[in-house]
Amino acid sequence: MTSQINEIWANRALLNNPKSLETIRDVINQLDRGVLRVANPPTDENGSWTVNEWVKKAILLYFISQQMKIEESGIFTFHDKIPLKSDFETAKVRVVPPAVARYGSFQAPGVILMPSYVNIGAYVDERTMVDTWATVGSCAQIGKDVHLSGGVGIGGVLEPPQAAPVIVEDGAFIGSRCIVVEGAHIGKRAVLGAGVTITGSSKIIDVTGAKPVEYKGFVPANSVVIPGSYAKQFQAGEFHVPCAIIIGQRKESTDLKTSLNDALRDNNVSV
């Protein structure tokens, strides 16, 4: 299937072939069921995430090949190329009106979608909460037991196809109004305080040691993070620009709930 999608990507005339369209639809259907993922997690602790470029190509080809149509859902009317997901009862996913998940996204059993939005290609793993007005962008990879608080914006990354999606690993807590975009990577059990912005090029400065340690676009596991700023020299003078500051570590010795409460209490983090 990989070679077929790459062939269609290279030669768009093949979109006139019904078999090509069937191949593209099959990829999207497998994404919708969680059989395929845009990015695969590492198989061991020393491994890294692998982006399936060809799957992102299939999503883009799906957009090109689909026609606009009307879709009715209760009192709502939509006019789009991509249908909405359905059959959440079988999937054991709780969906609170007016939450929307697009076909081609996956939500594992135990996921709760408060009034929120999940785009095509996104993968939301077991028992994760997507809270009110949070958005999960295209191809984002959200782990197990994650909490995306109210108004969180998880960015989508479709193009270029080789670009890494946003990754939020198991057990992370993303505070209210946080923004995580441009393929940023949030490690396991990390806590982002309210209003933290992480981009692919964001400075993330660990100030817990004798000397600051700087990361870009990556928050290490168990980090407790708050918004910050640092001085930068411009032609017009010195000004402060945003960054994120690691001020502590979430404790491994306690369970998920206790560890979170300790992290917030010990470091005075708002979420």
C-alpha positions in Angstrom: 0.0 0.0 0.0 2.9 2.3 0.7 4.2 2.1 -2.9 0.7 2.6 -4.3 0.2 5.8 -2.4 3.7 7.1 -3.3 2.9 6.3 -7.0 -0.4 8.2 -6.9 1.3 11.1 -5.1 3.9 11.3 -7.9 1.3 10.9 -10.7 -2.0 12.7 -9.9 -3.5 11.4 -13.1 -3.9 8.1 -11.2 -6.7 9.8 -9.2 -8.9 9.1 -12.2 -8.5 5.4 -11.6 -11.2 3.9 -9.3 -8.6 1.5 -7.8 -6.4 4.4 -6.7 -9.4 6.0 -5.0 -10.2 2.7 -3.3 -6.6 2.5 -2.0 -6.7 6.0 -0.6 -10.1 5.3 1.1 -8.7 2.1 2.6 -5.8 4.1 4.3 -8.2 6.6 5.7 -10.5 3.8 7.0 -7.5 2.2 8.7 -6.6 5.5 10.3 -10.2 5.9 11.5 -10.0 2.4 13.2 -6.6 3.0 14.7 -5.0 0.2 12.6 -2.7 2.8 11.0 -1.0 5.8 12.6 0.6 8.9 11.1 3.5 8.3 13.5 4.5 5.2 15.3 5.9 5.3 18.9 9.3 3.8 19.7 9.4 0.1 20.4 11.9 0.5 23.3 13.0 3.3 25.7 16.0 4.2 23.5 14.0 4.5 20.3 12.3 7.4 18.6 9.0 8.2 16.9 8.7 7.3 13.2 6.7 9.4 10.9 4.8 7.5 8.2 5.2 10.1 5.4 3.1 8.0 3.0 0.1 8.0 5.3 0.1 11.8 5.4 0.3 11.8 1.6 -2.8 9.6 1.6 -4.7 12.1 3.8 -3.7 14.9 1.4 -4.8 12.8 -1.6 -8.1 12.1 0.2 -8.8 15.8 0.4 -8.1 16.3 -3.3 -10.2 13.3 -4.4 -13.3 14.0 -2.2 -16.2 16.1 -3.3 -18.1 18.7 -1.2 -21.4 17.5 0.2 -24.0 18.3 2.8 -24.1 16.2 6.0 -26.8 16.5 8.6 -26.1 15.7 12.2 -29.1 16.4 14.5 -29.8 20.1 14.4 -26.4 20.8 12.7 -25.7 21.0 9.0 -22.2 20.7 7.5 -20.8 21.3 4.0 -17.5 19.6 3.7 -15.4 17.0 2.0 -14.7 14.8 5.0 -17.6 13.1 6.9 -17.8 13.0 10.7 -17.1 9.9 12.8 -20.0 7.8 14.1 -20.7 4.7 16.2 -19.0 6.0 19.3 -21.0 3.6 21.5 -19.3 0.6 19.9 -15.9 2.4 20.2 -16.7 3.0 24.0 -15.9 6.7 23.6 -17.9 9.4 25.4 -18.8 12.4 23.2 -20.5 15.4 24.8 -22.4 17.7 22.4 -21.3 19.5 20.4 -17.9 17.7 20.2 -16.8 16.9 16.7 -14.4 14.2 15.6 -13.6 14.0 11.9 -13.6 10.7 10.0 -10.0 9.5 9.7 -9.2 10.3 13.3 -9.0 7.7 16.1 -10.2 7.7 19.7 -9.4 4.7 21.8 -11.8 3.2 24.4 -12.3 5.4 27.4 -11.6 8.7 25.7 -13.9 11.5 26.7 -14.5 14.3 24.2 -16.1 17.3 25.9 -17.3 20.0 23.4 -14.1 19.9 21.4 -12.7 19.1 18.0 -10.4 16.3 16.7 -9.1 16.5 13.1 -8.3 13.8 10.5 -5.2 11.8 11.1 -5.1 12.5 14.9 -4.7 9.6 17.3 -6.1 9.9 20.8 -5.3 7.0 23.1 -7.1 5.3 26.0 -8.7 7.3 28.8 -7.6 10.7 27.6 -9.8 13.7 28.3 -10.2 16.3 25.6 -11.7 19.1 27.6 -14.1 21.9 26.6 -13.0 23.9 23.5 -9.8 22.0 23.2 -8.7 21.2 19.7 -6.6 18.3 18.5 -5.1 19.2 15.1 -4.5 16.9 12.1 -2.1 14.0 12.7 -1.5 14.9 16.3 -0.5 11.9 18.5 -2.0 12.0 22.0 -1.1 9.3 24.4 -2.9 7.4 27.2 -4.3 9.1 30.3 -3.5 12.6 28.9 -5.6 15.6 30.1 -6.0 18.4 27.6 -7.6 21.2 29.6 -10.1 23.8 28.5 -9.1 25.8 25.4 -5.9 23.8 24.7 -4.7 24.1 21.1 -2.8 21.1 19.8 -1.7 22.1 16.3 -2.0 20.1 13.1 0.9 19.2 10.9 0.0 17.9 7.4 2.5 19.5 5.1 5.2 18.8 4.3 4.5 15.1 4.6 7.8 14.3 6.2 7.2 16.8 9.0 6.7 15.3 12.5 3.3 15.8 14.0 2.7 17.2 17.5 3.3 14.4 20.1 1.9 14.4 23.6 3.0 11.3 25.4 1.2 9.2 28.1 0.1 10.8 31.3 0.9 14.4 30.3 -1.3 17.2 31.7 -1.7 20.2 29.5 -3.1 23.2 31.4 -5.8 25.6 30.3 -5.1 27.7 27.1 -1.8 26.1 26.4 -0.7 26.0 22.7 1.4 23.1 21.4 2.2 23.4 17.7 4.8 22.8 14.9 5.6 19.3 15.7 6.5 20.0 19.4 7.0 16.9 21.6 5.7 16.7 25.2 7.3 13.9 27.2 5.5 11.4 29.4 3.8 12.7 32.5 4.9 16.3 31.9 2.8 19.1 33.3 2.3 22.3 31.4 0.9 25.2 33.5 -1.8 27.4 32.1 -0.9 29.5 29.1 2.4 27.7 28.1 3.2 27.9 24.4 5.5 25.3 22.9 6.4 25.5 19.2 9.0 23.6 17.2 11.5 26.3 17.9 10.5 27.4 21.4 13.2 27.8 24.0 12.4 25.5 26.9 14.8 26.3 29.7 15.3 24.0 32.7 16.3 26.2 35.7 16.2 23.5 38.3 20.0 23.0 38.4 23.0 25.2 39.0 23.1 26.2 35.3 20.2 26.5 32.8 19.7 23.7 30.3 18.0 24.6 27.1 15.7 22.4 24.9 13.9 23.4 21.7 10.4 22.1 20.8 10.8 19.3 23.4 9.6 19.0 27.0 11.4 16.1 28.8 9.3 13.5 30.7 8.0 14.5 34.2 8.8 18.2 33.7 6.7 20.9 35.4 6.6 23.9 33.0 5.4 27.5 33.3 5.4 30.4 30.9 8.5 32.6 31.1 10.5 35.1 29.1 14.1 36.0 28.4 15.9 39.1 27.3 16.8 39.4 23.6 18.7 42.1 21.9 17.1 43.7 18.8 18.2 46.7 16.7 15.8 48.9 18.6 17.0 47.7 22.0 16.6 44.8 24.5 13.2 43.2 24.9 11.8 40.2 26.6 10.4 37.4 24.4 8.4 34.3 25.5 9.8 31.0 26.5 8.9 28.1 28.7 10.6 27.4 32.0 11.0 24.0 33.6 10.7 24.7 37.3 10.5 21.1 38.8 9.9 17.5 38.3 6.7 15.4 38.7 7.4 12.7 41.2 7.6 9.1 39.9 7.0 7.7 43.4 3.3 8.5 43.6 0.3 7.6 41.5 -0.9 9.8 38.6 -3.4 11.9 40.6 -1.2 12.4 43.7 1.8 13.2 41.5 -0.1 15.9 39.7 -1.4 17.5 42.8 2.1 17.5 44.3 3.6 19.0 41.2 1.1 21.9 41.3 1.3 22.4 45.1 5.1 22.3 45.3 5.6 24.6 42.3 2.6 26.9 42.5 1.5 26.0 39.0 -2.0 27.1 37.7 -3.8 24.9 35.3 
